[in-house]
Amino acid sequence: MEKVDYTDTFIAVAEDCPAEAGTVPPDTAKPSVAAVTHRLLAVRPYELTSADVLFTVHAERHGIPEEERPAARQAFFAKDQACLRASPLGKRYGWGLHADAEGRLALVGRETPEYAEFAGGRVPDAGTPVTVVRAMRSSRAR
């Protein structure tokens, strides 16, 4: 069961995030979870849900062929999965994530005016309220 999607929610960067601005994660020979997540959301804003992103990252990093993905997705979500609050994008790279009313996601750089509006609990230009949660801290110490 896919219980990882947010709607009308903004995931702000973690309190201990070191990045002052949205930073593109390095893309290495075996791309990291952060790099794959960033690429998906950067090229497809407001197209994918959290569940879509989490599974696609898993499938790409494990080389799951397209024809096997429906069954693999079912197996993937048969176990509990961490939500995007645990993503390195919000913990280390300075990216907020906005989930619209349909749960589709977009990246929002910490340095942008849009980030400030979302973090203040309002959708930019629309002014409608949005629930604000923070990405999980990297360290336990306060």
Secondary structure, DSSP 4 states (H G I P E B T S, - for coil): ------SSEEEEPPTT---SS--PPP--SS--HHHHHHHHHHHSTTT-BHHHHHHHHHHHHTT--GGGHHHHHHHHHTS----GGG-HHHHTS-EEEEE-TT-BEEEEETTSHHHHHHHTTB-TTT--B-EEEEPPPSSS--
